Structures are given as structure tokens and as C-alpha cells.
């Protein structure tokens, strides 16, 4: 298919300022065992292409699942028509933007291919794991699942750009729910938070086997636990909650198209403004945040973004100072500011927009034991359960599955329904300890939504355990 599209594209490409073809083929298989019953196997195969045309200042898109030469010709004509209609009607003269025309190849690492293990063996693995959760009659629901995705992409441009990329993703999950009387509690692997690029070797990397038993025990502990206290105190966030904190209060506010106003009527705007870059104190000097799609094991790694810009590691926050936005080629030109290779689309029938990829908090020097030992009074929280943040990505309130009091330098009483609230910049400026590499975890989410029409996309977040001072925490009562 790649060779056919290459031949056809270069034969019919129009004489315009810029034209690109982006082909995406995706195969996925989703397996689940719930309450010891095999769920229907879900498989999906999808393919198509997007044509982008820039000419005389205008821009147009057209997508099609007809991969024949006729389908390609029709898509190009439609994209040209929209480019003509937008000429002299946009704030940006798109023809003045120098689009990349790079060539290259990227393939995600995979040592144990999904296809090398039979369906029966994969389902047996899930049955064995799920069965570990039923340790008590109060366990009312339990599920283990595996979701595998393979994506093949080809990107061609009218001036010789040619990029092929192949990605393999594995998204494992376990959810255990306990209930007694009016009380229900759950523990999970973080709603697919422990997902990575790769094959079945990911299960060993995250210690998947045996997790169901531990999660079941913890859900029962939460049933009997008191509510998290209401007070201002020191907060310790494990990496799997840092995932959500990074995503909502750093990732989305720094998306350049959002800062420029593109998302206002759907997903909101940002408290960040263009004049903040280079000088704004976003967090304490301990805060170092990188955009790094070159980290091969993470969920959103790639060699090039969907406009052909080569991936590279970039500091967006360094020693607490805001440095760079998350903006691709077109947004950088619109804002007259440097950005990152993060223009991405979730499928062939969507145009690329500014998206987080792997957005990571770099590890510090503190061990977990050392961090806890320094805290006289505090709360330790794990695994996101709920989130709410305002339209400017500033004021937030997040809830977690698991909480534990810290008293005189030790983890003590388990508490249920732990929540905390804050304001993004104030919260990050109160960062007082950053965990070392031993607390650092590679995490992510496949469900970051944005754009009109909506695009749900894969995002990676790696983080250490972190400690924050003077945070409002509260329970469920």
C-alpha cells in the first residue's frame, strides 16, 4: 500500500505551494475477562488518508477511505477547493509558513510480539489474573484486560518528504471493586495509566501478574477506612496521580493553539499568555518538565509529528521558569514563537492540531523513604479517580483512589475518598521535594480529548513521586 500511494501521489500531486498525504492504517484487539467470564473479543481495522493543500495563502483538508487513484484525485480536488475558499479569509497567510519536507522512518521497540502468543494463551493469562481478585464476598466486580494497537503511517509531501512510522501499543488494566452496605470502593491500575509502546513484554515491565490480589486487598482496606481529613497539609503524590496533575495543569495550559484561542468554545482557553514564556515562574526551582517524544518506551513516542517535524526533547519548564509552549509548525508561525514537534492527529480523518505527546517531570534526588521521613504531618495519594478543572486550566480539584496519612515521618492510617484542590501556579510553586529515578514511572493515557470534531489521542506522562506544601485536602463526607 505504501508503494502504491507513493506512485499515485507523485503522479497526480497538484502545482500548489504545499501538498501532503498522510495515510494511517490501524489494527486493534481488545481482550477482557470480567467476573471470570470472557468478554466478547473486540477487533478493529481502519485505514484512510488525509490530504492537506496550502495555496495562495489558503488552506484546505480532505479525507477519504478510498485509497485508489480516483479516491486520491477526488480528495486532492476537494482540499484544493477548500484552500481556494479560504484565500484572503484567514488571519494567517499559510503560504508564508515553511512546512517540513523531511524523510525518515520510526518503529517502536517490541521484543514480544502480540501475534506470537495465541488468543487462548492471552485469555488464560487474563483469567488467571482476574481470579486472584475474588478473595472475599465483598469483592463485587473484578476485571483484567489487554488492549493492543498497531498503527502504520505514511507521510508524503510535494517536495520529496517521505516518512513512514510503525507504532505498537499495549494498554493493560485491572479494576477491582469492593462493596459493603452503602460503601463502595475501587482500586485499579490507573484507568489504563500503565500503558506503553511495545508488545507483551510490557506486562513484565509493569509487574502485571499478581496485581489483582494486591488491588483487591486494598479495596477491602478502603471499605473500613475513615474518610480523608479536611485540612491544609503536606501532600505526597505518587507517579500515577502525577500523571493527571501534569496532564491537566501543565499540558493543556501550554498548548499553543489553546493559548491562541482555538479551543475556547469547546475545551476552554488557558491562563498562560504568550508574554509569559521565558520569564514566568510556573513552579518552584525543583520543577523541570520536558516534552520528549524520543523516549522510545513511552506511549506517545514517535520520530516525526504529523506535519513532518522531527521529534526532539525540549524543556517546556526549566528550574520552575516557563520556557516553551506545546505548539507545532503552524502555531509557531502564528504566534511568532518557538515550540515543539507536537502537531498530531488521532486518525486519518482528522487534521493535526497541537497535542501533548510525552510530557514528563524529570526526576530529582530524593528517595521515597527520605521524602516521607521529612514530613511531620501529611497525606500520601495514589491513582486518579476524579478530576475537575476550570476552562482556563487554572483552578482544579482532583480525587484519588488511595490515601494514607503521614505522621512523624511514617506512613500510617489508610484513608478513603482522598481529594485535594489548588490553583495551578500556586500548586507547582509549592513543590518542595522531587523523587529520584527509583520513584520514576513511565505512564500515560489513551484518552486525551480535544478539537472539533473531537480527537481522542495517546499521551505519555513519566514522573517521580513529588511532595507539595500547604495543599487543601479533604474527604468524601
Buried (B, 14 or more C-beta within 10 A) or exposed (E): EBEEBBEBBEEEBBEBBBBBBBBBBBBBBBBBBBEEEEBEEEEEEBBBBBBBBBBBBBBBBBBBEEBEBEBBBBBBBBBBBBBEEBBEEEEBBBBEBEBBBBBBEBBBEBEBBBEEBEEEEBBEBBBBBBBBBBBBEBBBBBBBBBBBBBBBBBBBBBEEBBBBBBBBBBBBBBBBBBBBEEBBBBBBBBBBBBBBBBBBBBBEEBEBEEBBBBBBBBBBBBBEBBBBBEEEBBBBBBBBBBBBBBBBBBBBBBBBBBBBEBBEEEBBBBBBEEEBBEEBBBBBEBBBBBBBBBBBBBBBBBBBBBBBBBBEEBBBBBEBBBBBBBBBBBBBBBBEBEBBBBBBBBBBBBBBBBBBBBBBBBBBEBBBEEBBEBBEEBBBBBBBBEBEBBEBBBBBBBBBBBBBBBEEBEBEEBBBBBBBBBBBBBBBBBBBBBBBEEBBBBBBBBEBEBBEEEBEBBBBBBBBBBBBBBBBBBBEE
